[in-house]
Amino acid sequence: MKPRITLLRRTCREAAALLVAREDRALNLPDQVALKLHLMACKACPRFENQLLTMRAAMKQWRHYGDS
């Protein structure tokens, strides 16, 4: 049996996939915890997360561009 900490360890590729998946659906609890731990330890992935959030905000503004 693998130690529990190994089950929560994610690579940057896996973390990026979880960040993208999080845009479409809610992550299960182990994935949420693993992603949070990875984001706390990694320098690159939080930047990717910020890029995704920026793109989401820009798309939201674009969707409501003609409303105002």
All heavy atoms as a GROMACS GRO file, in nm:
protein
  548
    1MET      N    1   0.085  -0.119   0.000
    1MET     CA    2   0.000   0.000   0.000
    1MET      C    3   0.088   0.124   0.000
    1MET      O    4   0.187   0.133   0.072
    1MET     CB    5  -0.089   0.000   0.123
    1MET     CG    6  -0.183   0.115   0.129
    1MET     SD    7  -0.295   0.094   0.270
    1MET     CE    8  -0.372   0.250   0.269
    2LYS      N    9   0.053   0.223  -0.085
    2LYS     CA   10   0.131   0.346  -0.094
    2LYS      C   11   0.103   0.433   0.028
    2LYS      O   12  -0.009   0.437   0.078
    2LYS     CB   13   0.091   0.424  -0.219
    2LYS     CG   14   0.136   0.364  -0.347
    2LYS     CD   15   0.100   0.454  -0.462
    2LYS     CE   16   0.156   0.399  -0.591
    2LYS     NZ   17   0.128   0.487  -0.704
    3PRO      N   18   0.205   0.505   0.072
    3PRO     CA   19   0.179   0.601   0.181
    3PRO      C   20   0.081   0.708   0.133
    3PRO      O   21   0.077   0.743   0.016
    3PRO     CB   22   0.316   0.662   0.209
    3PRO     CG   23   0.414   0.581   0.136
    3PRO     CD   24   0.343   0.501   0.033
    4ARG      N   25   0.001   0.759   0.223
    4ARG     CA   26  -0.103   0.855   0.186
    4ARG      C   27  -0.047   0.981   0.124
    4ARG      O   28  -0.108   1.039   0.036
    4ARG     CB   29  -0.186   0.891   0.308
    4ARG     CG   30  -0.272   0.778   0.351
    4ARG     CD   31  -0.354   0.815   0.470
    4ARG     NE   32  -0.427   0.697   0.513
    4ARG     CZ   33  -0.543   0.701   0.568
    4ARG    NH1   34  -0.599   0.815   0.594
    4ARG    NH2   35  -0.605   0.593   0.603
    5ILE      N   36   0.070   1.024   0.170
    5ILE     CA   37   0.127   1.148   0.114
    5ILE      C   38   0.158   1.130  -0.034
    5ILE      O   39   0.143   1.224  -0.111
    5ILE     CB   40   0.251   1.193   0.195
    5ILE    CG1   41   0.289   1.335   0.157
    5ILE    CG2   42   0.368   1.101   0.172
    5ILE    CD1   43   0.196   1.438   0.210
    6THR      N   44   0.196   1.010  -0.076
    6THR     CA   45   0.223   0.985  -0.217
    6THR      C   46   0.096   0.998  -0.300
    6THR      O   47   0.099   1.044  -0.413
    6THR     CB   48   0.285   0.845  -0.235
    6THR    OG1   49   0.400   0.836  -0.155
    6THR    CG2   50   0.322   0.820  -0.379
    7LEU      N   51  -0.015   0.958  -0.242
    7LEU     CA   52  -0.142   0.967  -0.314
    7LEU      C   53  -0.183   1.111  -0.340
    7LEU      O   54  -0.258   1.139  -0.432
    7LEU     CB   55  -0.252   0.895  -0.237
    7LEU     CG   56  -0.234   0.745  -0.221
    7LEU    CD1   57  -0.342   0.688  -0.130
    7LEU    CD2   58  -0.237   0.677  -0.356
    8LEU      N   59  -0.132   1.204  -0.260
    8LEU     CA   60  -0.168   1.345  -0.276
    8LEU      C   61  -0.066   1.422  -0.359
    8LEU      O   62  -0.085   1.540  -0.387
    8LEU     CB   63  -0.183   1.412  -0.140
    8LEU     CG   64  -0.297   1.359  -0.055
    8LEU    CD1   65  -0.296   1.426   0.081
    8LEU    CD2   66  -0.429   1.380  -0.124
    9ARG      N   67   0.042   1.357  -0.399
    9ARG     CA   68   0.147   1.424  -0.476
    9ARG      C   69   0.107   1.428  -0.623
    9ARG      O   70   0.067   1.328  -0.681
    9ARG     CB   71   0.279   1.350  -0.460
    9ARG     CG   72   0.395   1.427  -0.518
    9ARG     CD   73   0.525   1.357  -0.493
    9ARG     NE   74   0.550   1.352  -0.350
    9ARG     CZ   75   0.632   1.266  -0.293
    9ARG    NH1   76   0.697   1.177  -0.364
    9ARG    NH2   77   0.650   1.267  -0.164
   10ARG      N   78   0.117   1.544  -0.685
   10ARG     CA   79   0.085   1.560  -0.826
   10ARG      C   80   0.202   1.625  -0.898
   10ARG      O   81   0.272   1.709  -0.842
   10ARG     CB   82  -0.038   1.648  -0.846
   10ARG     CG   83  -0.166   1.595  -0.787
   10ARG     CD   84  -0.214   1.471  -0.860
   10ARG     NE   85  -0.347   1.431  -0.823
   10ARG     CZ   86  -0.376   1.347  -0.724
   10ARG    NH1   87  -0.279   1.294  -0.655
   10ARG    NH2   88  -0.500   1.315  -0.696
   11THR      N   89   0.219   1.590  -1.024
   11THR     CA   90   0.318   1.657  -1.108
   11THR      C   91   0.257   1.785  -1.161
   11THR      O   92   0.135   1.806  -1.151
   11THR     CB   93   0.358   1.568  -1.226
   11THR    OG1   94   0.242   1.547  -1.308
   11THR    CG2   95   0.412   1.434  -1.180
   12CYS      N   96   0.339   1.870  -1.220
   12CYS     CA   97   0.288   1.994  -1.278
   12CYS      C   98   0.188   1.963  -1.391
   12CYS      O   99   0.087   2.032  -1.405
   12CYS     CB  100   0.402   2.079  -1.331
   12CYS     SG  101   0.501   2.155  -1.200
   13ARG      N  102   0.216   1.861  -1.468
   13ARG     CA  103   0.125   1.823  -1.576
   13ARG      C  104  -0.011   1.783  -1.519
   13ARG      O  105  -0.116   1.823  -1.571
   13ARG     CB  106   0.185   1.709  -1.657
   13ARG     CG  107   0.100   1.665  -1.776
   13ARG     CD  108   0.167   1.555  -1.850
   13ARG     NE  109   0.294   1.602  -1.904
   13ARG     CZ  110   0.322   1.612  -2.032
   13ARG    NH1  111   0.235   1.572  -2.120
   13ARG    NH2  112   0.438   1.656  -2.073
   14GLU      N  113  -0.010   1.704  -1.412
   14GLU     CA  114  -0.135   1.660  -1.349
   14GLU      C  115  -0.206   1.779  -1.285
   14GLU      O  116  -0.329   1.789  -1.291
   14GLU     CB  117  -0.107   1.552  -1.245
   14GLU     CG  118  -0.058   1.422  -1.305
   14GLU     CD  119  -0.004   1.326  -1.201
   14GLU    OE1  120   0.042   1.371  -1.093
   14GLU    OE2  121  -0.005   1.205  -1.229
   15ALA      N  122  -0.130   1.868  -1.222
   15ALA     CA  123  -0.191   1.986  -1.160
   15ALA      C  124  -0.255   2.075  -1.265
   15ALA      O  125  -0.365   2.127  -1.244
   15ALA     CB  126  -0.085   2.063  -1.081
   16ALA      N  127  -0.188   2.092  -1.379
   16ALA     CA  128  -0.246   2.173  -1.486
   16ALA      C  129  -0.376   2.111  -1.538
   16ALA      O  130  -0.473   2.182  -1.563
   16ALA     CB  131  -0.145   2.189  -1.600
   17ALA      N  132  -0.376   1.979  -1.550
   17ALA     CA  133  -0.499   1.910  -1.594
   17ALA      C  134  -0.611   1.930  -1.492
   17ALA      O  135  -0.727   1.950  -1.531
   17ALA     CB  136  -0.471   1.762  -1.616
   18LEU      N  137  -0.578   1.928  -1.364
   18LEU     CA  138  -0.680   1.951  -1.261
   18LEU      C  139  -0.730   2.094  -1.265
   18LEU      O  140  -0.849   2.119  -1.247
   18LEU     CB  141  -0.624   1.917  -1.122
   18LEU     CG  142  -0.603   1.769  -1.092
   18LEU    CD1  143  -0.533   1.752  -0.958
   18LEU    CD2  144  -0.735   1.694  -1.093
   19LEU      N  145  -0.640   2.190  -1.290
   19LEU     CA  146  -0.683   2.330  -1.299
   19LEU      C  147  -0.779   2.350  -1.415
   19LEU      O  148  -0.880   2.420  -1.402
   19LEU     CB  149  -0.561   2.421  -1.315
   19LEU     CG  150  -0.475   2.440  -1.191
   19LEU    CD1  151  -0.343   2.509  -1.227
   19LEU    CD2  152  -0.550   2.520  -1.085
   20VAL      N  153  -0.751   2.287  -1.526
   20VAL     CA  154  -0.840   2.299  -1.642
   20VAL      C  155  -0.972   2.227  -1.615
   20VAL      O  156  -1.080   2.280  -1.645
   20VAL     CB  157  -0.771   2.243  -1.769
   20VAL    CG1  158  -0.869   2.236  -1.885
   20VAL    CG2  159  -0.651   2.330  -1.805
   21ALA      N  160  -0.964   2.109  -1.554
   21ALA     CA  161  -1.085   2.032  -1.522
   21ALA      C  162  -1.172   2.108  -1.423
   21ALA      O  163  -1.296   2.101  -1.429
   21ALA     CB  164  -1.048   1.896  -1.466
   22ARG      N  165  -1.108   2.181  -1.332
   22ARG     CA  166  -1.182   2.258  -1.232
   22ARG      C  167  -1.270   2.366  -1.296
   22ARG      O  168  -1.368   2.410  -1.238
   22ARG     CB  169  -1.083   2.319  -1.135
   22ARG     CG  170  -1.145   2.384  -1.014
   22ARG     CD  171  -1.044   2.437  -0.919
   22ARG     NE  172  -0.975   2.553  -0.978
   22ARG     CZ  173  -0.880   2.621  -0.919
   22ARG    NH1  174  -0.839   2.584  -0.798
   22ARG    NH2  175  -0.822   2.723  -0.976
   23GLU      N  176  -1.233   2.409  -1.417
   23GLU     CA  177  -1.316   2.508  -1.488
   23GLU      C  178  -1.451   2.449  -1.528
   23GLU      O  179  -1.547   2.522  -1.544
   23GLU     CB  180  -1.242   2.558  -1.612
   23GLU     CG  181  -1.116   2.635  -1.582
   23GLU     CD  182  -1.145   2.769  -1.514
   23GLU    OE1  183  -1.236   2.839  -1.560
   23GLU    OE2  184  -1.078   2.800  -1.414
   24ASP      N  185  -1.454   2.317  -1.548
   24ASP     CA  186  -1.576   2.253  -1.600
   24ASP      C  187  -1.656   2.178  -1.494
   24ASP      O  188  -1.775   2.157  -1.512
   24ASP     CB  189  -1.539   2.154  -1.711
   24ASP     CG  190  -1.477   2.222  -1.830
   24ASP    OD1  191  -1.511   2.339  -1.855
   24ASP    OD2  192  -1.394   2.159  -1.897
   25ARG      N  193  -1.588   2.133  -1.390
   25ARG     CA  194  -1.658   2.052  -1.290
   25ARG      C  195  -1.591   2.068  -1.154
   25ARG      O  196  -1.477   2.113  -1.147
   25ARG     CB  197  -1.656   1.904  -1.330
   25ARG     CG  198  -1.514   1.848  -1.338
   25ARG     CD  199  -1.511   1.701  -1.370
   25ARG     NE  200  -1.378   1.653  -1.400
   25ARG     CZ  201  -1.287   1.619  -1.309
   25ARG    NH1  202  -1.316   1.628  -1.183
   25ARG    NH2  203  -1.168   1.578  -1.345
   26ALA      N  204  -1.664   2.030  -1.051
   26ALA     CA  205  -1.606   2.032  -0.917
   26ALA      C  206  -1.512   1.912  -0.901
   26ALA      O  207  -1.544   1.802  -0.946
   26ALA     CB  208  -1.717   2.024  -0.814
   27LEU      N  209  -1.398   1.937  -0.840
   27LEU     CA  210  -1.303   1.828  -0.817
   27LEU      C  211  -1.343   1.752  -0.692
   27LEU      O  212  -1.402   1.809  -0.599
   27LEU     CB  213  -1.162   1.886  -0.798
   27LEU     CG  214  -1.103   1.964  -0.915
   27LEU    CD1  215  -0.966   2.018  -0.878
   27LEU    CD2  216  -1.096   1.879  -1.040
   28ASN      N  217  -1.307   1.623  -0.689
   28ASN     CA  218  -1.333   1.547  -0.566
   28ASN      C  219  -1.232   1.590  -0.459
   28ASN      O  220  -1.134   1.658  -0.487
   28ASN     CB  221  -1.329   1.396  -0.592
   28ASN     CG  222  -1.194   1.352  -0.645
   28ASN    OD1  223  -1.092   1.412  -0.614
   28ASN    ND2  224  -1.193   1.247  -0.725
   29LEU      N  225  -1.259   1.553  -0.336
   29LEU     CA  226  -1.179   1.602  -0.223
   29LEU      C  227  -1.030   1.566  -0.234
   29LEU      O  228  -0.945   1.654  -0.214
   29LEU     CB  229  -1.238   1.553  -0.091
   29LEU     CG  230  -1.170   1.608   0.034
   29LEU    CD1  231  -1.176   1.760   0.037
   29LEU    CD2  232  -1.234   1.550   0.159
   30PRO      N  233  -0.993   1.442  -0.267
   30PRO     CA  234  -0.849   1.413  -0.280
   30PRO      C  235  -0.781   1.498  -0.387
   30PRO      O  236  -0.668   1.544  -0.368
   30PRO     CB  237  -0.846   1.264  -0.318
   30PRO     CG  238  -0.974   1.210  -0.268
   30PRO     CD  239  -1.074   1.320  -0.280
   31ASP      N  240  -0.848   1.523  -0.499
   31ASP     CA  241  -0.790   1.608  -0.602
   31ASP      C  242  -0.780   1.752  -0.555
   31ASP      O  243  -0.684   1.822  -0.587
   31ASP     CB  244  -0.871   1.599  -0.732
   31ASP     CG  245  -0.846   1.471  -0.809
   31ASP    OD1  246  -0.743   1.404  -0.783
   31ASP    OD2  247  -0.930   1.437  -0.895
   32GLN      N  248  -0.880   1.800  -0.482
   32GLN     CA  249  -0.875   1.937  -0.429
   32GLN      C  250  -0.756   1.954  -0.336
   32GLN      O  251  -0.682   2.052  -0.344
   32GLN     CB  252  -1.003   1.970  -0.352
   32GLN     CG  253  -1.125   1.988  -0.437
   32GLN     CD  254  -1.248   2.014  -0.352
   32GLN    OE1  255  -1.238   2.051  -0.236
   32GLN    NE2  256  -1.365   1.994  -0.411
   33VAL      N  257  -0.736   1.858  -0.246
   33VAL     CA  258  -0.626   1.865  -0.149
   33VAL      C  259  -0.492   1.855  -0.221
   33VAL      O  260  -0.400   1.933  -0.195
   33VAL     CB  261  -0.640   1.756  -0.042
   33VAL    CG1  262  -0.518   1.751   0.047
   33VAL    CG2  263  -0.767   1.778   0.039
   34ALA      N  264  -0.482   1.761  -0.315
   34ALA     CA  265  -0.357   1.744  -0.389
   34ALA      C  266  -0.324   1.869  -0.469
   34ALA      O  267  -0.208   1.911  -0.474
   34ALA     CB  268  -0.368   1.622  -0.481
   35LEU      N  269  -0.424   1.929  -0.532
   35LEU     CA  270  -0.400   2.050  -0.609
   35LEU      C  271  -0.357   2.165  -0.519
   35LEU      O  272  -0.263   2.238  -0.550
   35LEU     CB  273  -0.526   2.088  -0.688
   35LEU     CG  274  -0.516   2.211  -0.776
   35LEU    CD1  275  -0.406   2.195  -0.880
   35LEU    CD2  276  -0.650   2.239  -0.844
   36LYS      N  277  -0.421   2.180  -0.405
   36LYS     CA  278  -0.385   2.286  -0.311
   36LYS      C  279  -0.241   2.269  -0.263
   36LYS      O  280  -0.164   2.366  -0.259
   36LYS     CB  281  -0.482   2.283  -0.193
   36LYS     CG  282  -0.465   2.395  -0.096
   36LYS     CD  283  -0.527   2.520  -0.149
   36LYS     CE  284  -0.529   2.627  -0.043
   36LYS     NZ  285  -0.582   2.752  -0.092
   37LEU      N  286  -0.205   2.145  -0.228
   37LEU     CA  287  -0.068   2.120  -0.183
   37LEU      C  288   0.033   2.149  -0.294
   37LEU      O  289   0.139   2.208  -0.270
   37LEU     CB  290  -0.054   1.975  -0.136
   37LEU     CG  291  -0.125   1.939  -0.006
   37LEU    CD1  292  -0.119   1.789   0.018
   37LEU    CD2  293  -0.064   2.016   0.110
   38HIS      N  294   0.000   2.110  -0.416
   38HIS     CA  295   0.091   2.135  -0.528
   38HIS      C  296   0.107   2.285  -0.552
   38HIS      O  297   0.218   2.334  -0.573
   38HIS     CB  298   0.041   2.066  -0.655
   38HIS     CG  299   0.135   2.081  -0.769
   38HIS    ND1  300   0.242   1.996  -0.790
   38HIS    CD2  301   0.142   2.176  -0.866
   38HIS    CE1  302   0.309   2.036  -0.896
   38HIS    NE2  303   0.251   2.145  -0.945
   39LEU      N  304  -0.004   2.358  -0.546
   39LEU     CA  305   0.003   2.503  -0.569
   39LEU      C  306   0.084   2.574  -0.462
   39LEU      O  307   0.147   2.677  -0.488
   39LEU     CB  308  -0.138   2.562  -0.578
   39LEU     CG  309  -0.218   2.521  -0.701
   39LEU    CD1  310  -0.361   2.573  -0.690
   39LEU    CD2  311  -0.153   2.571  -0.829
   40MET      N  312   0.085   2.519  -0.340
   40MET     CA  313   0.164   2.579  -0.232
   40MET      C  314   0.314   2.554  -0.252
   40MET      O  315   0.397   2.632  -0.207
   40MET     CB  316   0.119   2.524  -0.097
   40MET     CG  317  -0.018   2.575  -0.056
   40MET     SD  318  -0.092   2.501   0.092
   40MET     CE  319   0.041   2.452   0.190
   41ALA      N  320   0.349   2.444  -0.319
   41ALA     CA  321   0.489   2.405  -0.332
   41ALA      C  322   0.552   2.443  -0.466
   41ALA      O  323   0.673   2.444  -0.479
   41ALA     CB  324   0.501   2.254  -0.313
   42CYS      N  325   0.471   2.476  -0.564
   42CYS     CA  326   0.521   2.499  -0.700
   42CYS      C  327   0.522   2.648  -0.731
   42CYS      O  328   0.436   2.723  -0.684
   42CYS     CB  329   0.429   2.425  -0.800
   42CYS     SG  330   0.482   2.440  -0.971
   43LYS      N  331   0.618   2.692  -0.812
   43LYS     CA  332   0.623   2.833  -0.852
   43LYS      C  333   0.551   2.856  -0.984
   43LYS      O  334   0.495   2.963  -1.006
   43LYS     CB  335   0.769   2.878  -0.867
   43LYS     CG  336   0.841   2.891  -0.737
   43LYS     CD  337   0.980   2.946  -0.759
   43LYS     CE  338   1.049   2.963  -0.625
   43LYS     NZ  339   1.186   3.014  -0.641
   44ALA      N  340   0.552   2.760  -1.074
   44ALA     CA  341   0.496   2.780  -1.206
   44ALA      C  342   0.344   2.762  -1.210
   44ALA      O  343   0.273   2.837  -1.277
   44ALA     CB  344   0.561   2.683  -1.305
   45CYS      N  345   0.293   2.664  -1.142
   45CYS     CA  346   0.150   2.633  -1.152
   45CYS      C  347   0.058   2.744  -1.101
   45CYS      O  348  -0.047   2.766  -1.160
   45CYS     CB  349   0.120   2.498  -1.086
   45CYS     SG  350   0.189   2.360  -1.181
   46PRO      N  351   0.095   2.816  -0.994
   46PRO     CA  352   0.009   2.929  -0.956
   46PRO      C  353   0.001   3.036  -1.066
   46PRO      O  354  -0.103   3.100  -1.083
   46PRO     CB  355   0.075   2.984  -0.829
   46PRO     CG  356   0.142   2.866  -0.770
   46PRO     CD  357   0.192   2.788  -0.890
   47ARG      N  358   0.109   3.052  -1.143
   47ARG     CA  359   0.103   3.146  -1.255
   47ARG      C  360   0.004   3.098  -1.360
   47ARG      O  361  -0.073   3.176  -1.416
   47ARG     CB  362   0.242   3.164  -1.318
   47ARG     CG  363   0.328   3.257  -1.238
   47ARG     CD  364   0.456   3.288  -1.310
   47ARG     NE  365   0.562   3.227  -1.228
   47ARG     CZ  366   0.667   3.166  -1.272
   47ARG    NH1  367   0.688   3.155  -1.400
   47ARG    NH2  368   0.754   3.115  -1.190
   48PHE      N  369   0.006   2.967  -1.386
   48PHE     CA  370  -0.090   2.911  -1.482
   48PHE      C  371  -0.232   2.928  -1.430
   48PHE      O  372  -0.323   2.962  -1.506
   48PHE     CB  373  -0.058   2.763  -1.507
   48PHE     CG  374  -0.152   2.698  -1.605
   48PHE    CD1  375  -0.153   2.736  -1.737
   48PHE    CD2  376  -0.239   2.598  -1.563
   48PHE    CE1  377  -0.241   2.676  -1.828
   48PHE    CE2  378  -0.326   2.538  -1.652
   48PHE     CZ  379  -0.327   2.578  -1.784
   49GLU      N  380  -0.251   2.907  -1.300
   49GLU     CA  381  -0.383   2.927  -1.240
   49GLU      C  382  -0.428   3.072  -1.260
   49GLU      O  383  -0.542   3.098  -1.296
   49GLU     CB  384  -0.381   2.892  -1.092
   49GLU     CG  385  -0.516   2.910  -1.024
   49GLU     CD  386  -0.510   2.884  -0.875
   49GLU    OE1  387  -0.407   2.913  -0.812
   49GLU    OE2  388  -0.611   2.834  -0.821
   50ASN      N  389  -0.338   3.167  -1.237
   50ASN     CA  390  -0.372   3.308  -1.257
   50ASN      C  391  -0.407   3.338  -1.402
   50ASN      O  392  -0.498   3.418  -1.430
   50ASN     CB  393  -0.259   3.398  -1.210
   50ASN     CG  394  -0.250   3.405  -1.059
   50ASN    OD1  395  -0.349   3.382  -0.990
   50ASN    ND2  396  -0.133   3.433  -1.008
   51GLN      N  397  -0.337   3.274  -1.495
   51GLN     CA  398  -0.369   3.293  -1.637
   51GLN      C  399  -0.509   3.242  -1.668
   51GLN      O  400  -0.586   3.306  -1.740
   51GLN     CB  401  -0.266   3.222  -1.725
   51GLN     CG  402  -0.130   3.287  -1.722
   51GLN     CD  403  -0.025   3.203  -1.790
   51GLN    OE1  404  -0.047   3.086  -1.821
   51GLN    NE2  405   0.091   3.261  -1.813
   52LEU      N  406  -0.544   3.125  -1.610
   52LEU     CA  407  -0.679   3.072  -1.631
   52LEU      C  408  -0.784   3.165  -1.573
   52LEU      O  409  -0.888   3.189  -1.636
   52LEU     CB  410  -0.692   2.933  -1.566
   52LEU     CG  411  -0.625   2.818  -1.637
   52LEU    CD1  412  -0.639   2.690  -1.555
   52LEU    CD2  413  -0.685   2.796  -1.775
   53LEU      N  414  -0.758   3.218  -1.454
   53LEU     CA  415  -0.854   3.309  -1.392
   53LEU      C  416  -0.868   3.437  -1.473
   53LEU      O  417  -0.979   3.490  -1.488
   53LEU     CB  418  -0.811   3.340  -1.248
   53LEU     CG  419  -0.814   3.222  -1.152
   53LEU    CD1  420  -0.756   3.262  -1.016
   53LEU    CD2  421  -0.954   3.166  -1.136
   54THR      N  422  -0.758   3.487  -1.529
   54THR     CA  423  -0.762   3.607  -1.614
   54THR      C  424  -0.844   3.580  -1.740
   54THR      O  425  -0.927   3.662  -1.780
   54THR     CB  426  -0.620   3.650  -1.651
   54THR    OG1  427  -0.549   3.681  -1.531
   54THR    CG2  428  -0.620   3.772  -1.742
   55MET      N  429  -0.822   3.462  -1.801
   55MET     CA  430  -0.898   3.428  -1.921
   55MET      C  431  -1.047   3.414  -1.889
   55MET      O  432  -1.133   3.457  -1.966
   55MET     CB  433  -0.845   3.300  -1.984
   55MET     CG  434  -0.714   3.320  -2.055
   55MET     SD  435  -0.660   3.179  -2.152
   55MET     CE  436  -0.622   3.060  -2.026
   56ARG      N  437  -1.078   3.354  -1.773
   56ARG     CA  438  -1.219   3.339  -1.735
   56ARG      C  439  -1.284   3.476  -1.716
   56ARG      O  440  -1.395   3.500  -1.763
   56ARG     CB  441  -1.232   3.259  -1.606
   56ARG     CG  442  -1.379   3.238  -1.572
   56ARG     CD  443  -1.410   3.181  -1.438
   56ARG     NE  444  -1.321   3.082  -1.388
   56ARG     CZ  445  -1.313   3.050  -1.259
   56ARG    NH1  446  -1.390   3.109  -1.172
   56ARG    NH2  447  -1.231   2.958  -1.218
   57ALA      N  448  -1.214   3.568  -1.649
   57ALA     CA  449  -1.268   3.702  -1.627
   57ALA      C  450  -1.286   3.776  -1.760
   57ALA      O  451  -1.387   3.843  -1.781
   57ALA     CB  452  -1.176   3.781  -1.534
   58ALA      N  453  -1.190   3.761  -1.851
   58ALA     CA  454  -1.200   3.826  -1.982
   58ALA      C  455  -1.318   3.771  -2.061
   58ALA      O  456  -1.392   3.846  -2.125
   58ALA     CB  457  -1.070   3.808  -2.060
   59MET      N  458  -1.338   3.639  -2.056
   59MET     CA  459  -1.452   3.579  -2.127
   59MET      C  460  -1.584   3.625  -2.067
   59MET      O  461  -1.680   3.648  -2.139
   59MET     CB  462  -1.441   3.426  -2.125
   59MET     CG  463  -1.326   3.373  -2.208
   59MET     SD  464  -1.332   3.423  -2.380
   59MET     CE  465  -1.475   3.336  -2.435
   60LYS      N  466  -1.587   3.640  -1.935
   60LYS     CA  467  -1.710   3.686  -1.869
   60LYS      C  468  -1.742   3.829  -1.914
   60LYS      O  469  -1.857   3.860  -1.945
   60LYS     CB  470  -1.692   3.681  -1.718
   60LYS     CG  471  -1.817   3.715  -1.641
   60LYS     CD  472  -1.794   3.699  -1.492
   60LYS     CE  473  -1.919   3.733  -1.415
   60LYS     NZ  474  -1.898   3.717  -1.270
   61GLN      N  475  -1.641   3.915  -1.921
   61GLN     CA  476  -1.661   4.052  -1.969
   61GLN      C  477  -1.706   4.052  -2.114
   61GLN      O  478  -1.793   4.128  -2.154
   61GLN     CB  479  -1.534   4.135  -1.952
   61GLN     CG  480  -1.504   4.170  -1.810
   61GLN     CD  481  -1.377   4.252  -1.798
   61GLN    OE1  482  -1.302   4.266  -1.894
   61GLN    NE2  483  -1.350   4.304  -1.680
   62TRP      N  484  -1.645   3.967  -2.196
   62TRP     CA  485  -1.680   3.961  -2.338
   62TRP      C  486  -1.824   3.916  -2.356
   62TRP      O  487  -1.896   3.969  -2.440
   62TRP     CB  488  -1.583   3.866  -2.409
   62TRP     CG  489  -1.614   3.850  -2.553
   62TRP    CD1  490  -1.589   3.939  -2.653
   62TRP    CD2  491  -1.679   3.738  -2.614
   62TRP    NE1  492  -1.633   3.889  -2.772
   62TRP    CE2  493  -1.688   3.766  -2.751
   62TRP    CE3  494  -1.728   3.617  -2.567
   62TRP    CZ2  495  -1.745   3.677  -2.840
   62TRP    CZ3  496  -1.785   3.529  -2.656
   62TRP    CH2  497  -1.793   3.559  -2.791
   63ARG      N  498  -1.868   3.817  -2.274
   63ARG     CA  499  -2.004   3.767  -2.284
   63ARG      C  500  -2.107   3.877  -2.255
   63ARG      O  501  -2.212   3.881  -2.314
   63ARG     CB  502  -2.025   3.652  -2.187
   63ARG     CG  503  -2.024   3.518  -2.255
   63ARG     CD  504  -2.060   3.410  -2.159
   63ARG     NE  505  -1.936   3.343  -2.124
   63ARG     CZ  506  -1.895   3.315  -2.002
   63ARG    NH1  507  -1.970   3.342  -1.900
   63ARG    NH2  508  -1.781   3.256  -1.982
   64HIS      N  509  -2.073   3.966  -2.163
   64HIS     CA  510  -2.166   4.072  -2.124
   64HIS      C  511  -2.130   4.206  -2.187
   64HIS      O  512  -2.179   4.310  -2.142
   64HIS     CB  513  -2.166   4.085  -1.970
   64HIS     CG  514  -2.208   3.958  -1.902
   64HIS    ND1  515  -2.335   3.908  -1.907
   64HIS    CD2  516  -2.137   3.868  -1.830
   64HIS    CE1  517  -2.342   3.795  -1.841
   64HIS    NE2  518  -2.223   3.767  -1.793
   65TYR      N  519  -2.050   4.205  -2.292
   65TYR     CA  520  -2.003   4.330  -2.354
   65TYR      C  521  -2.118   4.414  -2.407
   65TYR      O  522  -2.123   4.533  -2.386
   65TYR     CB  523  -1.906   4.298  -2.467
   65TYR     CG  524  -1.854   4.419  -2.539
   65TYR    CD1  525  -1.766   4.505  -2.476
   65TYR    CD2  526  -1.894   4.447  -2.668
   65TYR    CE1  527  -1.717   4.617  -2.540
   65TYR    CE2  528  -1.847   4.559  -2.734
   65TYR     CZ  529  -1.758   4.643  -2.670
   65TYR     OH  530  -1.711   4.754  -2.734
   66GLY      N  531  -2.214   4.354  -2.472
   66GLY     CA  532  -2.324   4.429  -2.533
   66GLY      C  533  -2.437   4.462  -2.438
   66GLY      O  534  -2.527   4.536  -2.472
   67ASP      N  535  -2.434   4.408  -2.316
   67ASP     CA  536  -2.542   4.427  -2.220
   67ASP      C  537  -2.547   4.569  -2.163
   67ASP      O  538  -2.654   4.617  -2.128
   67ASP     CB  539  -2.529   4.328  -2.103
   67ASP     CG  540  -2.550   4.185  -2.149
   67ASP    OD1  541  -2.600   4.163  -2.261
   67ASP    OD2  542  -2.514   4.093  -2.073
   68SER      N  543  -2.433   4.636  -2.156
   68SER     CA  544  -2.433   4.767  -2.090
   68SER      C  545  -2.444   4.881  -2.187
   68SER      O  546  -2.451   4.873  -2.301
   68SER     CB  547  -2.305   4.784  -2.009
   68SER     OG  548  -2.190   4.767  -2.089
   0.00000   0.00000   0.00000
